[in-house]
Amino acid sequence: MTDLNLLKVSLTKHNAHKIARLLKTYPADQILTRLHEVQAEQAQAYKNLSVSSDGKVPDVWTKVQALGGNAIDALVLIGIIFSHHELINAVINASDRSGYSGKIQRGNQLNFKPYTNFVRVLDQLGFATKIDHAGVTFNFRAMFEISGLGRLVAELLGLKLAAAHWDKARPIADEAVNQKFHQVFGVSTKEFKRWLQKDIQPSAAATSLLPKDEEFFQVEGEGVSASVFTFKPGHTERAVEPLEKSASAKTKVNQLHNDIQNRLYKYLCGKFGASSVGTELDTGSGTTVDVVTSVKKKITFFEIKTSNSVRASIRQAIPQLLEYAYWPEETRAEELVIVSHLPITTTAERYIAHLRDNFKIPLSYHQFDLKKNELI
């Protein structure tokens, strides 16, 4: 009989995600001899990879390498979650659970070091969408967009179930559903089985938006009741791991967003002082702002966009900034700033000026120059 309580691994070691970096660099059968290169803890790596008793790395890790870096990140995260029953339960019981998304709250689903480490795992592997003082929001939608991953997930879950003394009376997909694994991913039992058995993605999985933007533009309902916006200084450093050349466009954009947020925070701290700058702040209406400054009681919201054109960045940022500042009938900020890595175009500059002058929207666009490391 399957006993998930048998799935245990250290949750206080901080570098479980670094296995992904090794898998992107070396053949899977060499990983165990390379753990020292990323200071990965051996016992933790063995559990997360489901290494056999004779010390062999399962073939599933060789297979996932053929699917690319995004697939490796996804399967490593799944390997980590399903190596400990507490992580499985934490994700299933996440707060604000809606489809692929949910929030792990400090002191609720996880405490102390396990919480801190899992936040880092989610962020490093590209599945964290918001990190604030209270918790981390995740979105697993991107997993279902990777062709070929479903069957490999089934193979890995089979190894995890075997470690939990699964008697194999049911097929892997059926036993996974019986253990409520589909609730980890936020999909129905039918969708989950189709993904594991036939690699058919849920109909709602495909999206061209990044997870945080996808949540904003596609989540239904009007969210929580509006409350007073409270400025809080501080920043949780966003992970920016080295990228392999084959990394997908979505992965690169995620990393770029994190990089700009880290740098913008430091730049603004240098200009206004650390007590005047905060990141990922709750607006009070169920949304969070990338960066906020409070200078002489003037609140400014900064929204970072990393689209491949200025117009696309402006198009995405304006509705978010307007809602952050004014939903449903509040005024939380005196200035709204779109931040991008791209220099503004003449046409875009005219457009922003038109909105400011004729509609009195306190909006501006600034490039964050990654070479000069400053906002211009």
Secondary structure, DSSP 4 states (H G I P E B T S, - for coil): ---GGG----SS-S-TTHHHHHHTTS-GGGGGGSGGGGT--HHHHHHHHT--TTSPPPTHHHHHHTT-HHHHHHHHHHHHHTT-HHHHHHHHT-EEEETTEEEEEBTTTB-HHHHHHHHHHHHHTT-EEEE-SSEEEEE-GGGGGSTTHHHHHHHHHHHHHHHTT---SS-HHHHHHHTTTHHHHT--HHHHHHHHHH-PPPTT---SS-HHHHHHHH--S--SPP-------B-PPPP-----TT--HHHHHHHHHHHHHHHHHHHHHHHH-GGGEEEEEE-SSS-EEEEEEEETTEEEEEEEE--SSHHHHHHHHHHHHHHHHHTTT----SEEEEEESSPPPHHHHHHHHHHHHHH---EEEEEEETTTTEE-
